Amino acid sequence: MGAMRFRVHSAVLARYPADLRRACFIGMDRTPVRLAVEVRDGILITHREGSESGRLTVPWPIDGVGLMMASTATLSERAEPYILAVELARGRLNEARNQAADWNQLGLRVPADFDSLMARARKAFVKAALEGNESETSFAYAQESLTHSWRATHILAEAYSQQVLQSRLAGGKLPTLLGVGLDSDPAQTPGVSLILPSSNTVLLNLTWRNLAPVEGEFRWDIMDAAVNWAKRQKLTIQAGPIFEFHPAAIPDWLWLWDRDFESIQNMVVDLVRQAVSRYRGQIAAWHVVGRPASTGLLGLSEELQVRLTARAIQVAKQADPAAQLVVDFDRPWSEWMSSSPFQLGPLHFADYLGRADLGLTGVGIEVASGYATVGSPLRDLFDFSKLLDLYALLNVPLYVTLAIPSALAPDPKAESGLTVAADQWGGTLDEAKQMEIAAEWMAMAIAKPFVRSVVWSQLSDARAHRFPHAGLLRPDHTPRPLLGKMKALRNGYLAP
């Protein structure tokens, strides 16, 4: 078993003891490995199988930003503890320098502000490293370096997305889809018409729980109404996930079949076949399965979830050979794998499905950032760009779903147990911040030619919903500022 040690500044230890234990170790295959973390006498100690080199990723305070996931450079085991703040500063500098070089080769005009901030970050890092210990001076310089390099990478990522968008527009408006998730009958959904100026697609959130509240009886009325409404509005229709590995998405009666894989598979096959056959030729993209092999459900092991997902894709392909077939993965940075018995991970799982020639034509990633109990820890625009590039290695179109909160307070209509991570946001969050981050992330996704669709996860906070404070509409049905930004993105960059 391999072990690595990191000396952590007392101020960080005192304020973020639980967060530090959410550290993960990323190996050379870009996937987190199982990790045990302990803190003893100011030293963060990580234990893992194997002793290969890799990068430690850990929640870390960045001045003026919040508690962000920061990574070291690639490190090898050694007897002497690393100074964590210094190694995180080194890691961010390396990431910034390497990405700037790659994009510069592609023709990116690097802003002068980036070079200025990088020079200041390097200067502070050198001073931190030369201290040679975890002194107050070393920590202060390391934090200063992190602050400058974080700002620099944000400027770099913004320049990339804007320059790429302008370059791609030279060939005409872009075919990327932009829209909203909808889980109700539009006729019974106040404010639904407000999304039309900002959307050229809609994702109809079909769930087994809503389709079959009683075993053996399907109710298609809400889905029929939603499909007919979307067709009248001339929206490109996506639907699903048909089967989602999430307790809130499956009917209560299905728990009677807990651990009975054959029965569950037969019922999923019937569900997928009926749904895809009923709307054959009307749905452009079916999100067939959601959140597979990331958590336990119905007593199904990771292997059984893989088999069930593969079978569902095959059935959907048979039912509508012309439709695009997508599998959606949540928490795509995969930090959860450090403490999970499931070890395949979304990237390798998606790669397996693609190589198996089952009919998969796209991969969906759900990026819900800044939530305490679900989603992914808070990241920035630079890290989001790198995530998209990582999944581009799969060589299939990406379907991106986003959720970012607009407030820190409890949300009584959100899914039970889901909360916004106040510490990650630095204690402040509002609708303006949501708009700023979400608009930047949407623009970045649209800039990537391999991203086929960008969907905001939920329409309204007025009805029961999954993610706290993530609706485009407030509880009183009035629009949040983000909706106006989406309209500007559609009008500025996207084909009708």
Residue pairs with C-beta under 8 A, 6 or more apart in sequence:
1 47
1 48
1 49
1 50
2 47
2 48
2 49
2 50
2 51
2 52
2 77
3 45
3 46
3 47
3 48
3 77
4 25
4 45
4 46
4 56
4 75
4 77
4 82
5 43
5 44
5 45
5 46
5 80
5 81
5 82
6 43
6 44
6 45
6 46
6 56
6 81
6 82
6 83
6 84
6 87
7 42
7 43
7 44
7 81
7 82
7 83
7 84
7 134
8 20
8 39
8 42
8 43
8 44
8 84
8 85
8 134
9 84
9 85
9 134
9 139
10 42
11 139
12 20
12 60
12 61
12 85
13 20
13 39
13 42
15 61
16 59
16 61
16 67
16 423
17 39
19 58
19 59
19 67
19 423
20 37
20 39
20 44
20 58
20 59
21 37
21 38
21 39
22 37
22 58
22 59
22 335
22 338
22 377
23 35
23 37
23 44
23 46
23 56
23 57
23 58
23 59
23 338
24 32
24 33
24 35
24 56
24 57
24 58
24 335
24 337
24 338
25 32
25 33
25 35
25 46
25 48
25 54
25 55
25 56
25 57
25 338
26 32
26 33
26 54
26 55
26 56
26 57
26 71
27 33
27 50
27 52
27 54
28 52
28 53
28 54
29 348
30 347
30 390
31 334
31 337
31 345
31 347
31 348
32 57
32 334
32 335
32 337
32 338
32 345
33 48
33 49
33 50
33 54
33 337
33 338
34 48
34 49
34 337
34 338
34 339
34 340
34 343
35 46
35 47
35 48
35 338
35 339
36 46
36 47
36 48
37 44
37 45
37 46
37 47
38 44
38 45
38 47
39 45
42 134
43 81
44 58
44 84
46 56
51 77
53 74
53 75
53 76
53 77
54 74
54 75
55 71
55 72
55 73
55 74
55 75
55 91
56 71
56 72
56 75
56 84
56 87
57 69
57 70
57 71
57 72
57 335
58 69
58 70
58 71
58 84
58 88
59 67
59 68
59 69
59 70
59 377
59 424
60 67
60 68
60 69
60 70
60 85
60 88
60 146
61 67
61 68
61 143
62 68
62 70
62 146
62 147
62 150
63 143
63 146
63 147
64 147
64 426
65 147
65 150
65 380
65 426
66 378
66 423
66 424
66 425
66 426
67 377
67 378
67 421
67 423
67 424
67 425
67 426
68 150
68 377
68 378
68 379
68 380
68 424
69 333
69 335
69 377
69 378
69 379
69 383
70 88
70 91
70 92
70 146
71 88
71 91
71 92
71 95
72 82
72 84
72 87
72 88
72 90
72 91
73 87
73 90
73 91
73 94
75 82
75 87
83 133
83 134
83 138
83 142
85 128
85 134
85 138
85 139
85 142
85 143
85 146
86 125
86 128
86 129
86 138
86 142
88 142
88 146
89 121
89 124
89 125
89 128
89 142
89 143
89 145
89 146
89 149
90 125
90 129
92 121
92 145
92 146
92 149
92 150
92 153
93 118
93 121
93 122
93 125
93 145
93 149
95 153
95 382
95 386
96 118
96 121
96 149
96 152
96 153
96 156
96 382
97 118
99 153
99 156
99 382
99 386
100 108
100 110
100 114
100 118
100 156
103 110
103 156
103 160
104 110
107 167
108 159
108 160
108 163
109 159
109 163
110 156
110 159
111 155
111 156
111 159
113 152
113 155
114 152
114 155
114 156
114 159
117 148
117 149
117 151
117 152
117 155
118 148
118 149
118 152
120 144
120 148
121 144
121 145
121 146
121 148
121 149
121 152
122 145
124 141
124 142
124 144
124 145
124 148
125 141
125 142
125 145
127 137
127 141
128 138
128 139
128 140
128 141
128 142
128 144
128 145
129 138
131 137
131 138
131 141
132 138
150 380
153 380
153 382
154 380
154 381
154 382
156 382
157 380
157 381
157 382
157 384
157 385
157 440
157 444
158 381
158 440
160 385
160 444
160 447
161 381
161 385
161 440
161 443
161 444
161 447
162 443
162 447
164 447
164 448
165 443
165 446
165 447
165 493
168 174
168 447
168 449
169 493
172 495
173 493
173 494
173 495
173 496
174 446
174 493
174 494
174 495
175 494
175 495
176 445
176 446
176 451
176 452
176 453
176 454
176 493
176 494
177 200
177 201
177 236
177 238
177 452
177 453
177 454
177 455
177 494
178 198
178 199
178 200
178 201
178 442
178 446
178 453
178 454
178 455
178 486
178 489
178 490
178 494
179 195
179 198
179 199
179 200
179 201
179 202
179 203
179 235
179 236
179 238
179 453
179 454
179 455
179 456
180 195
180 198
180 199
180 202
180 203
180 455
180 456
180 458
180 459
180 472
181 202
181 203
181 205
181 401
181 455
181 456
181 457
181 458
181 459
182 189
182 192
182 202
182 203
182 204
182 205
182 226
182 459
183 204
183 205
183 207
183 210
183 458
183 459
184 222
184 226
184 463
185 221
185 222
185 225
185 226
186 192
186 225
186 226
186 229
186 230
187 225
187 229
189 459
189 460
189 463
190 460
190 462
190 477
191 459
191 460
191 462
191 473
191 477
191 478
191 479
192 459
194 472
194 473
194 479
194 483
195 202
195 459
195 472
195 483
196 233
197 487
197 490
197 491
198 483
198 484
198 486
198 487
198 489
198 490
199 235
199 486
199 490
200 235
200 236
200 490
200 494
200 495
200 496
201 235
201 236
201 237
201 238
201 284
201 453
201 455
202 226
202 230
202 233
202 235
202 236
202 237
202 238
203 238
203 239
203 240
203 287
203 401
203 453
203 455
204 223
204 226
204 227
204 230
204 237
204 238
204 239
204 240
205 240
206 223
206 239
206 240
206 241
206 242
206 275
207 241
207 244
207 249
207 250
208 242
208 243
208 244
208 249
208 250
208 251
208 254
208 271
209 248
209 249
209 250
209 251
209 252
210 219
210 222
211 218
211 219
211 220
211 223
211 271
211 275
212 218
212 219
212 251
212 271
213 219
213 251
213 252
214 251
214 253
215 251
215 253
215 254
218 274
220 278
223 239
223 279
227 237
227 239
227 279
227 282
227 283
230 237
231 237
231 282
236 284
236 285
237 282
237 283
237 284
238 283
238 284
238 285
238 286
238 287
238 326
238 399
238 453
238 455
239 275
239 279
239 283
239 285
239 286
239 287
240 286
240 287
240 288
240 290
240 326
240 328
241 249
241 287
241 288
241 289
241 290
241 291
241 328
242 271
242 272
242 275
242 276
242 286
242 287
242 288
242 289
242 312
242 316
243 249
243 250
243 268
243 271
243 272
243 288
243 289
243 290
243 308
243 312
244 250
244 289
244 290
244 291
244 328
245 289
245 290
245 291
245 292
245 293
245 294
245 295
245 297
245 300
245 305
246 290
246 291
246 297
247 297
248 415
248 466
249 290
250 297
250 298
254 264
254 267
254 298
255 298
257 263
257 264
257 267
257 298
258 298
258 299
259 298
259 299
259 300
261 300
261 304
261 308
264 298
264 300
264 308
265 307
265 308
265 311
268 308
268 311
268 312
269 311
269 312
269 315
272 288
272 312
272 315
272 316
272 319
273 315
273 318
273 319
275 286
276 283
276 286
276 315
276 316
276 319
276 320
276 323
277 319
277 320
280 319
280 320
280 323
281 320
281 322
283 320
283 323
284 323
284 324
285 323
285 324
285 325
285 326
285 362
285 399
285 452
285 453
286 316
286 320
286 323
286 324
286 325
286 326
287 326
287 327
287 328
287 364
287 399
288 309
288 312
288 313
288 316
288 325
288 326
288 327
289 308
289 309
289 312
289 313
289 327
289 328
290 327
290 328
290 330
290 364
290 366
291 328
291 329
291 330
291 366
292 305
292 306
292 308
292 309
292 327
292 329
292 349
293 302
293 305
293 306
293 309
293 342
293 344
293 346
293 349
294 329
294 330
294 331
294 336
294 340
294 342
294 346
295 336
295 340
295 342
297 305
300 308
302 341
302 342
302 343
302 344
306 344
306 349
306 352
309 327
309 349
309 353
310 353
310 356
310 358
313 325
313 327
313 353
313 358
313 359
313 360
314 358
314 359
316 323
316 325
316 359
317 325
317 358
317 359
324 361
324 362
324 397
325 359
325 360
325 361
325 362
326 360
326 361
326 362
326 363
326 364
326 399
327 350
327 353
327 360
327 363
327 364
328 364
328 365
328 366
328 399
328 401
329 346
329 349
329 350
329 363
329 364
329 365
329 366
330 346
330 365
330 366
330 368
330 374
330 375
331 346
331 366
331 368
331 374
331 375
331 376
332 346
332 347
332 365
332 366
332 367
332 376
332 387
332 391
333 376
333 377
333 379
333 383
333 387
334 345
334 346
334 347
335 376
335 377
337 343
337 345
344 352
346 365
347 390
347 391
347 393
347 394
350 360
350 363
350 391
350 394
350 396
351 394
353 360
354 360
354 363
354 394
354 395
354 396
360 396
361 396
361 397
362 396
362 397
362 398
362 399
362 452
363 391
363 394
363 396
363 397
363 398
363 399
364 398
364 399
364 400
364 401
365 387
365 391
365 398
365 399
365 400
365 401
366 375
366 401
366 403
366 457
367 375
367 376
367 384
367 387
367 400
367 401
367 402
367 403
367 441
368 374
368 375
368 376
368 402
368 403
368 404
368 457
368 467
368 470
369 375
369 376
369 377
369 378
369 379
369 403
369 404
369 437
370 377
370 378
370 404
370 405
370 420
370 421
370 424
370 425
370 429
371 403
371 405
371 418
371 419
371 420
371 421
371 467
371 468
372 418
372 419
372 420
372 421
372 424
373 417
373 418
373 419
374 418
374 467
375 403
375 467
377 421
377 424
378 421
378 424
378 425
379 387
381 437
381 440
381 441
381 444
384 441
384 444
384 445
385 444
385 448
388 398
388 400
388 444
388 445
388 448
388 450
388 451
389 448
391 398
392 398
392 448
392 450
397 450
397 451
397 452
397 453
398 445
398 448
398 450
398 451
398 452
398 453
399 451
399 452
399 453
399 455
400 445
400 451
400 453
400 454
400 455
401 455
401 456
401 457
402 438
402 441
402 442
402 454
402 455
402 456
402 457
403 456
403 457
403 458
403 466
403 467
403 470
404 434
404 437
404 438
404 441
404 470
405 420
405 429
405 434
405 467
405 468
405 469
405 470
406 429
406 430
406 431
406 433
406 434
406 469
406 470
406 480
406 482
407 420
407 429
407 430
407 431
407 468
407 469
408 420
408 422
408 425
408 427
408 428
408 429
409 469
410 419
410 468
411 418
411 420
411 461
411 468
411 469
413 461
413 462
413 463
413 464
413 465
413 475
414 465
414 466
414 467
414 468
414 469
415 464
415 465
415 466
415 467
418 466
418 467
418 468
419 468
420 429
420 468
420 469
422 429
425 433
431 480
431 481
431 482
432 481
434 469
434 480
434 481
434 482
435 480
435 481
435 482
435 485
438 456
438 482
438 485
439 482
439 485
439 486
439 489
442 454
442 485
442 486
442 489
443 489
443 493
445 451
445 454
446 454
446 489
446 493
446 494
456 472
456 482
456 486
457 466
457 467
457 470
458 465
458 466
458 467
458 470
458 471
458 472
459 471
459 472
459 473
460 471
460 472
460 473
460 474
460 475
460 477
461 469
461 470
461 471
461 473
461 474
461 475
462 471
462 473
462 474
462 475
462 476
462 477
465 471
471 480
472 479
472 480
472 482
472 483
472 486
473 479
473 480
473 483
474 480
